[in-house]
């Protein structure tokens, strides 16, 4: 769309007649939405070249606001890091899950992210911590003490399940994890505890 608008082709009618830029963008988003049996997916790309993500994030906010009315649940899966909160790609969240690995550095990052929420004026109903790739089943005492010091509510842990690595390398979607896998069981238990 950006190429059409910036080129003389837009003036010559390359964009569909009678369609505003916003309508054309909405149409392209609907075309990019992959509809599945149980889950629909919209993957955000990235701007071309160097520069600010501000315009892309503003568009993402508008897109999420518009699409969310069509779904009972909307899940936004961000890459690791704090910048997604500061970009405020969404304003109102019922449940925010801060997922970390079982390390001190990961817990500190989760604690910082939780502290950012009120500063950024993001409406969050419930905030939970999830520890991913935990080895050995039970939470070791030093990790449990570190979690307690963060002040965050631990929703649960996801074990270091070999099936996850296999699915990742083969490109299989995680929704196909067998019900008997340890990761599936842990996620199912956490989902049942969520206040939604």
N, C-alpha and C positions, 0 to 999 in steps of 0.2 A: 504494500500500500504506500509506503514511504517513497518508493521509487516512482510510482505513478503520480503522486502528488508533486514531487520535485521535478518531474520531466514535463516537457511540453505535451506529452501524450495525454496527460490528465486534461489539458485544455482541449485536446482534440477528441475527447470523448472515450478515452480508454477505460475510465471508471464507468460502471453501469449508469445509464441515464436515469435522472430523477432520484438518485440515491445519494444521501449525504455521506460525508466521510465516516461519521459515527455509525450510520446504518451499515456501510460497507465493512467497517471493522467488526461490528456485531455479527455480520454474515460470515466473515472469515473465521471468527472465533467458533461459531457453531460448526463450521466445516472442519475445524481442527479438533473438536471435541470427539474423542473416541468413546463410543458407547458400548458397554459390555453387558453381560447378563445381570451381574450384581453391582458393578462399579463402572462409572464413567470416568474418563481421565482427560485432563487438560494439562499438558506439560508446558511450562514457561521456558522459552528459549532465552537468548541473551541479545543485547544490542550488538550491532556490528561495530567492531573496532573499539578504540579507547573512548572514554568519556563517562558522563554521569548516567546512572541508572534511573534518575528521577522520573523521566517521562515513562519509561517501561514500568516502573513501580506504580505510578499514578494510574496507568492504564490497567494494571493488574488489580488495583483496588476497585476500579469501576467494574471490571469484568467479574470479580468475585461477588461484589454487591449485587450485580444483575443476575448472575447465574444461581446464587444461593437460594433465591426464592423458589427455584424449581426442584429443590432437593430437600429431603428430610435431614440429611447430614452432609456437611462439607468438611473434608479433611484436607488440610494444607500441610504438605510434607516439605519442610525446608532443608536446605543443606546445612551442615554443621556451621555454627558461628552465630555471633550476636547481631550481625548487620541486618538480618531479616526483621528483627524486632524494631530496630531503629528506623528502618524504611517504612514501617507501619503499613505493610501490604494488606493488613486487615485491621479493622478498628474494634470490632466486638467479637469476642471469643468466649464460648461457653466453657470450654475446657482447653487449657494449655498444658501440653506434656513436654517437659524438658527431659530429653533423653541423653544420657551420658554413659560413658564406659566406666568401669569400676576403678577409676584413678583419682588421686587428689586433684590433679589439674582439671579433670572433667567436672568434678563436684564444685570446684571454685568457679568454673565458667558457668555452670547451671545456677549457682547462687547469684552471680553477677547479672545473669539474664533475668532472674526473678526480681532483682532489685530495680532493673530498668523499667519494668512494666508500669508502675505508678508514675514514674518520671515522664514516660512517653504518652501518658493519658490513653492507654489501650484498655478497653473494657474487657476484663477477664473474670469470668465467673469462678472457676476453680483452677488451681495450679497444682500440678503433681510432678514428682520426679520419677523417672523410670531408669533403672540401671540395666544397660544392655551388655550382652556377652559376658555374663558372670560365670566363672568356672567353679565347678565343684558343688553346685546346688545352694548350700547355705551361705548367707552373707558372713564373711569373716568379721570378728569383733572390731578390729580397727576401722574397717569400712563402715560398719553400722554406727560406730561412734562419730565418724566423719559426717555421715548422712545426718545424724541427729544435730550436729553443730551447725549445719546449714539452715536449720529451721524449716526445711521443705518437707512436705508430706510425701512419703515414699508410696507410690501406687503399687509397685512391684518390680520384679526383675525378670529379664529374659536370659535364659541360660545360653551358654556358648554351644549352640546346637550345630552339629556337622551338616545337617540338612540345609541350614541357611547358607553356608558357604557353597554347597553343591548347587543350590538353586541360583545363587548369584552368578557363579561361573558359567552355568549352562543357560542363563537368561530366562529361566522359568519364573513365572509370577509367584510371589509368596502366598497368594490366596489359594494356591494349590498344595500348600504344605499338608502332609497327612495329619489327620486328627491325633494320631498317636505320638507325633513328634513333641519333644519337650518344649520347644519354642511355641508351638501352636497352643499347647495346654496353658502355658504361662500367659500368653496374650489373651486367651479366652477368659482366664480368671480375672485379669485386669479389666477387660472390657465389661465384665459383669459387675465390677465394682464402680465403674464410672457413673456419675450422677446424670445420665442422659436417658 
